[in-house]
Amino acid sequence: MIWIRNGRVIDPASGRDEKADVWLAEGRIVKIIASGSRREGEMTGGLPSETGRELQVIDAKGLTVAPGLVDVHVHFRDPGLTYKEDIQTGSKAAARGGFTTVVCMANTKPVVDNPETLGYVLEEGKKTGIHVLSCAAVSRGFQGKELTDMEGLLKAGAAGFTDDGSPLMDGEFVRAAMKEAARLGAVLSFHEEDKSYIKENGINHGAISEALGIYGSPAVAEESLVARDCELALETGAVIDVQHISSGGAVDIVRRAKGRGAHVWAEVTPHHIALTEEAVLKYGTLAKMNPPLRTAGDRDKLIEGLKDGTIDMIATDHAPHSPQEKAKPLTEAPSGILGLETALAVSLTKLVKPGHLTLCQLMEKMSLNPARLYKLDCGRLQEGAPGDIVIFDENREWTVSEFASKSRNSPFLGEMLTGKVMYTICGGKVVWMN
C-alpha cells in the first residue's frame, strides 16, 4: 500500500484541484480524501493498520499529484535499431519523465506489420514496469500499397495503426485504410508531409533555410496532406490523429474539420511549442526534426490550438539517434530528438508558467486525452482508477544534464527548465524516484 500525503491532487477528468491524500492498494487508487476533512482522520487512523500490508508513505507537501502521463507517440527503435534505444531503456526514460503509458510507433526493423513482431514488442514491454503499447503499420512493409491485416493485428494487441516516418501519398489507399479502420473502430495516426514539396527535410523553408543556402520543407507539405486526410475522415467516419502538428495553417484546417464533425484528433510536441526555426542556428542537427520547427507565428498558432481544444494532446515523438548520426552535416543527419525526459518540464516552462494552460488543462493534454484517444483505462486520478501517478514539483528548476535514454540528441541538454518529476508510480508500484 502507498499513502501519498499532503499533495496538490489534480484530476483532469473531474476538474479536481485540491490538497488531498491518496491511497493505493492492489494496483489501484482506493481512496482520495481532501486534507483536513473528517474522513482523512478516519483513514489515517484506520485503513493502513487494518489492511496489515506494508505501508509506504510519500510526503507530497509542495508537490503536485496527477495521473501518470500518457504518450501516444514514441520510438523505442526495438527491434532492429537498438543501438539508438531499446524497449528497456526507452521505458526507463519514460518513467523518469513521469510517463506510465506509451504507444510505440511501427517503423522498426522489421516493421511492426505482423503479429510476431507486434508480439515481441508487447512481451518486452511487459518487463519494463510501465505500460508499453504499440501501433501496427497501416501498410505492409511501409510501402503504402497493401493494407495490413488490421483486424488480425487488433486481435494481437495493436493499439492502432500508423506508418509514422513514411507519409502515405496514395489518397485512394488512405481512403481504403480509413474505411477499414472505421469498420473496426480503430485509430489511424498520420505523418503529414508531402515529400514532393520537400528538398531537404527537417528544416523549415523560410528565412533560416535561405540563410543556410538550402530549401528545406515548406508548411504546404504538411498542410496539403492534413487537408486531404481531414476530408477523407469526414467522408469515411474514421477516427484519425494528425501527428506532431507544426504549421499554423494545419491547425486552422483541423479546427475547421472538427467544426464540420470530422473525428480528427491532433497532437503537438513540446519542442514545437518551445522552439522555432531559429533554433537550428544554435543547436544544429539537434534541432532537426520532421516536421521541422517553424516560425514564431506558427508556434503562436500551436499554442492557441492547445488553448481552444483544436490540439488535443501533447506527445513527445521521442526519437533517439546516435551521436555519430547527429554529427553528420545538417542535410545528412537523421531527423528527430529525445522527448520523454524533458516533456513535462518543457510544457510547464512554456505553457503553464506563462499562463497559456492551467495545470489541470496540461494534464488533460498529457494524460486524459491521450488515454481517451485509445480508450485506455488511465489518465484520471479517481477512486477505482489504476494506480498510475506522477508526482512532480512544478517550481523546481533544474539543468538538463543526463538521460536514461541510450541517446543524447536533445536541444535541451544544458538548458535550465522548471518542473521536476519526483516520483512515477505505475500499477501501484514506484518505478522512478528522484
Secondary structure, 3 states (H helix, E strand, C coil): CEEEEEEEEEECCCCEEEEEEEEEECCEEEEEEECCCHHHHHHHHCHHHHHCCCCEEEECCCCEEEECEEEEEECCCCCCCCCCCCHHHHHHHHHHCCEEEEEECCCCCCCCCCHHHHHHHHHHHCCCCCEEEECECCEHHHCCCCECCHHHHHHCCCCCEECCCCCCCCHHHHHHHHHHHHHHCCEEEECCCCHHHCCCCCCECCHHHHHHCCCCECHHHHHHHHHHHHHHHHHHCCEEEECCCCCHHHHHHHHHHHHCCCCEEEEECHHHHHCCCCHHHHHHHHHCCCCCCCCHHHHHHHHHHHHHCCCCEECCCECCCCHHHHCCCCCCCCCCCCCCCCHHHHHHHHHHCCCCCCHHHHHHHHHHHHHHHCCCCCCCCCCCCECCEEEEEEEEEEECCCCCCCCCCCCCCCCEEEEEEEEEEECCEEEEEC
